[in-house]
Amino acid sequence: MERAQPRRLAHFDANLAAPSVGDRPRQAIPAVFGRAVLARLASALVVSATLAAVACVVAFASSARAGDLQEYVRLKGYEGNRLVGVGLVYGLNKTGDSMKDSTVTSQPYAQLLANVGNIRSDARNLAKTKSIALVFITVEIPSTGARSDDRFDIEIGTLGTATSLAGGQLVTSFLKSSVVPADRAQWVPYAVADGALEVDPESPTKARIRGGARMVRDIQLTPFEGDTIALVLHPQYAGLPTAAAIADLVNDELSLSGFSDVARVEDQGTIRVRIPADAESDPYGFVARMMTFPVPSDLIRTPARVVIDRANKVITVDERVEFRPAAVTAANLRITTITPAIEPTPEQPLADTVAWAGVATGDTQRQSMKLRTLLDALNELDVPFETQVAIIHALKRQNALKGEIQ
């Protein structure tokens, strides 16, 4: 039966479980809905919060917790390193490179035979061989550097036509820096690699050898550039306000030991620290003590951020991210408001369905609300991850979102 009562969009109050419609006083929600739909919807479209059905939203505290300086910065110069090399894998069961189709593998193979067994051969004699594969080898050297005889895991991948490395063994190969020096005479091996392969079950042309690289030269990393070091802020903390605050903190802490004005901001992600003359006899001890300086949480002055990880369908929201009142519409999103008749019954409520919803704060004195509350609401309504991401970007385009999106 058609009702004379006009359709109205419910205004949801963040502080109440039930909506108010127009000028009508707030009423109890009909029992048939068990307060579920509208109660969640109310808290949903007023404030908002955590991520979708397919996503998981983690909300972080508005300021980083207090910790040591080393939790927020790294020392420039301790970036680690990568060594690379080319080698041969032997012992393959007819799954190696087809030397008939390509002679690239036959050249190092022939050289190996000449060096090790004094066997002279050419590409024609090796054409039917399919037990050898040409591979690329990499090893990651940690930021702590490496000493002779240290061992590290290596990663291996085919370079030719081999279809599987199963059952293979790596011929002893040299590993060098991935950066070729101008003087190639200085491009010397830092490690040798060999051993039995552990093939990736999902990709048989890739493999690893645990402890397969043995260092033959030291790789010593240093943070010192003359009498200075550089503190590099981790990307999530980078910014001039935080850099300036940490520089002031370092200066204040060192002033207690009689050192003044040793730290200055170099850019938004770097603080340059001068090693005082009195500390030059033990520079590593000086740096170690400095890296344990306590950093109060209010010094980490980063902008509010929303981080969207599309690969894993996760939205991470800083608790400080807010949005101004806005109207939102999205595909497959329907908002139903319940307006009871003059004599309402749970069996005969008046349902009003619209495809958009006004998002308000419920407090005339407040002009913004937390984004995480909106996401919580969308999660309760089973709104898909991609739709939630689209809503966030739409709010940003309207200049309604107070925060960065990464």
N, C-alpha and C positions, 0 to 999 in steps of 0.2 A: 504494500500500500504506500502511495506517495505521501510523504510528510511535508508539512509546510515549513518546517524548520530549515533555515539556510545551512548550506555546508560551510563549516569553519575550520580553519587550520588550527590545531591545538598549539598553544604556547607551552612549552615544557619548562618547568622550573627545576633548576639543578638541586635545589634544597628540599624537594618534595618528591614522594614516590608516585603521587597521582597528578595528572594534568589539570589545568584550569582552562575552561573553554569560554572565550568571550568574557562577559561580566558575570557568568554563573559561578556561584561559590563552588569550591572543590568538593567533589562527591566521591564516595567509595567506588572502587572499580567493581563491576559485576563479578560475582563469584565464578561465572563460567570461564573467565579469563584468569582466575586465581591470582590476580595482580601481576601475572608474569609478563605478558606482552608489553603492557603500558608502563609497568614499573621499570622494566629494563629500558624501554624506549625513552622514558623520561630522562633517566640518568644518561641515556645514550646520546640523544640529540641535543643535549644542553651543554654538556661539558665534553667528554669524550676521552678515549683512552687506548687500549692496547690492541695489538694487531689481530688480523683476520683469522678465519677458520683454518686457512691453510698456512698461516704464518704465526710466528710467535713474537710478541713484542716485549722487550725488556726495557723497563724505565729505570734510568739512572738518577742518582741524587743530583741536585742542582749544582753542587760544587764537588770537586774531587776530594776524596778523603785525604787527611793529612798523611804525609809519608816522607821518606828521605828524598833528597835531591835526585839521586840516581833513578828514581821511579819516573821522573819527568824529563830527564835529559840523557843523552848519550855523549860519549867523547868522540869527537871527530878524529878519524884515523883508525878507529877500531871498527871498520866496516866489514871485516872478513875478506875473503878472496876466493877466486875460482881458478882451478887448474883444468886444462883440457888436453886432449891428445887423440890420436888416431891409432887404432890397433887392429889386430886380426883375431878372430875367434875360430878355433879349430874343433874338430870332433863332432861336427853336425851330421845328422843322418839324412843326407841328400836334401837338406833344406837351406843350404848355403847359397852364396851368390852364384849366378849363372855366368861363368867366365866366357862362355860361348857368345853371350849377348853383350857382355861388357868386359873390357880388358882392364878396367880400373883396379879391381881387386887382384888381378894376376900380377901386376907390377910389384906391389909390396910382398906378395907371396913368393915370387921369384927371387926377390932380394933377400927374403928370410932364408930361403933354401941355400942361397949362395953364401950368406954370412954364417949360418949355423952348420950346414952340412957340406959346404963347398960343392954344391950341386948346381950345375949349369942347366938352365931351362929357359924356355920362351913361352909366349902366350899360346902358341899352337899346341904345345905339349900339355898345357893345363886346362884346355878348353872343356874337358869333360868333368873336371873336378867340381863337386858341389858340397864339399864338406868344410869350406872356408867362407867366412863372412867378414867384410870390412865394417868396422864399427867406430862410432864416435864415443869418447870417454870423457866424463866430467866428474870433478870432485869439489865439494864445497869446503873451504878452509874456514873455521870459526873465527869470530872477532878476537879471540884470545891468541890467534896466531898458531904456529906449529913448529915443532922441533924435530930434528933428525930422528928417524925410526918411529915417530908417531904414525898411527894407522887411521885411515878414514874410509868410510863406505864410498863406493863409486857407482855411478849410473852409466848404463851403456845402451846405445841404440844403433840399429843397422844404418848403413849408408848406401848399400847396394840393393840387390834384388832378393836377398835372403827372406825366406818366409817364416822361419822360426830359429831361435837361438837355443832351443831346448837341447840339453846335453853338452853344451859348448864349454870350452875352456879358453880364457884370454891369454894370448901370447904376451910375455913381458913387454910392456909399452912404456914410453916416456910421457910424463905429464908436465906441461909448461904453463906459464901465465897466459891468461886469455887475452892480455894486452901485449901486442907485439912491439918491442922497443924499436927506436929508430935504428940503433945499431944491432942488427940481428945476431951478431956474435955474443951479445949479452942475453939472448933468448935461450937460456939454459934450462935443463930439466930440474924440477923441484921434487919430483916424486916418480916412482915406478909403480906400475899396476899390473896385476896378474891374478889368476885364481879361477875357480869354478863359478859358473853363472847361476843365479837364481832368477829364473824367467818369470816375468809378469804374467799371471794366468789370463788376464784380460787382453794382453797385447804381447804375443810371443816374440815380437821383434824388439822388445825392450827388456832389460834385465839389470840386475845389480849384483855387486860382489861386496859382501860385508867385510870391512877391513881390507879391501883389495888394494888400496893405495898406501905405499910406505914412503914416508918423506926421506929424501936424501940430502936436502938442504933445509936450513931454518927459514921460516917466514916470520920475521919479527915486526910487529906493528907498533907504532908509537903515536901518542896523541900530541906530542910536543912539536910546535912550530917555532923554533928559536926559543924564546923565553915565555911563550904563551901557549895556551890550549883553547880549544873552542868547545863550548857546551852547545849541543844541538838539541833543541826541543823535539820531543816525539811529535809527529804530525798532528795528533789530536789536541795538543796543547799549544801549538804554534800561534803566535800573534804578538803584536807589539806590547799590549798591556801585560801579558804574562811574562814576556821577555824582560821588560823593564822591571817588573816586580821581583823576578828572580835575581836580576843583576843587583838590585838594591839589597836583597836578602844576603847575597854573597858578600857584598861590601860591608853590611852591618855585622855579619858574623866574623869576618876577618879583621874588622876594626878592633874587636876585643883582643886580638893577638898583636895589635900594633900595626896592622897593614891597612892602608887606606886607598880607596879608588883603584882597586885592581880589576874590577869587572865593568864592562861596558857593553851596551847592546850594539851588535854589528848589523843585524837585520831582524825581521820578525821571527826568525827561527833559530838565531845564533847569538850566544853571549860569549864574547872574547874575554878570557881571564889571563892576566899577567902573573907569572910566577915571581913572587917577591924575592929580592936578593938573599934575604935571610933563609929562604926555603930552598934555594938552588942546590944545596948539598943533599937534600932528600926530596926531589920533586914528586916522586911517586907517592911518598907518604903524605905530602901536602895535598895532592889530588884526591887520595883515598879519604882523607879526613873531610875534605870539602864535599865529596859526593854523599856523605852521610849527614849533611846539614838538614835539620827538620824543616819541612815546607808546610806552613799552615794552609788549610784548604782554601781559605779566602784569597790566597795569592794566585790561584789558578783561574784567571779571568778569561775563560774561553766563551765564545758566542754559543747560544743555544743551537743545538743541531738535531736534525732527523737524518739517520743513516738508513738507506734502503738497500738491502742485499737481495737483488733479484734472483741470484743463483740459488740461494737457499730459502727464498721467500720469507725473509725476516725483516721487520721494521724495528729499529732501535730508536727510542725517543728520549731525548733529554727532558727531564721534568720541567725545565724552564720554558720549553716551547709552548707558546700560546697562540690562540687565534681570536680575531675579532668576530662579532656576530655576523653571520652570512647565511645565504640560502644555498642549499646543496641539492642537486639532482644527479642520479646515477642510473646506469642501465640495470634493469632487473631489481631496482630498489623501490619498494612500495611502503609508505607509512600509513598505518590505519589508526584513526582516532575513534574513540567510543563516546557518543553523546547519548545518554539514556533519554527515553521519552518522558512525558509528564509523569506517567506511572511506569517506571522502568521495571523490567523483569530480567533475570539472568538469561531467560530463553529468547527474549526479543530486544536485544540492544540495537542501537542505531550505529552502524559502522560507516565511517567516512574514509574513503581511500584516496590518497593523492600520491603523485609521483615525485614530489619534492617536499622538503621540510625546512622550516625556519630554525636556525640554530641560535639560541639566545642564552644569556648568562643567568637569567632569573633574578639578577640583582641590578637594579637601575644604576647603582653607583659603580658597578664593575663593567669594564668595557672589553674584557677578554677572558678566555677560559683555557684550561690546559688541553693541549692536543691529545695527550694520552687518554683522557677521558672520552673524547670522541672515538678514538680507535677502539676503546673498550666497548663502546656501544655498538660499533659496527661489527665487532667480533661476536657480540651477543646476537646480532641479527644475521649472522652467517654471511656477511658481505665478503665476496672473494678478495684475495690479496691484490690482484691487479686493479680492482675497483677502488680499494682503499688507497693505493698509490696514486691513482688518478685524482681522487678527492684531495689528497695532500698537495699535489701539484696545482690543482685548480685553486685552492686557497692561496697558494704562493703567488699565482698569476694575478689574483685579485688584490694582492698586497694585504691579505687578511691574516697571513701566517707570520708570526714573530719568531723567526729562526732560520737557520741555513738548512738546505737539503743537500746531502752528499750521496 
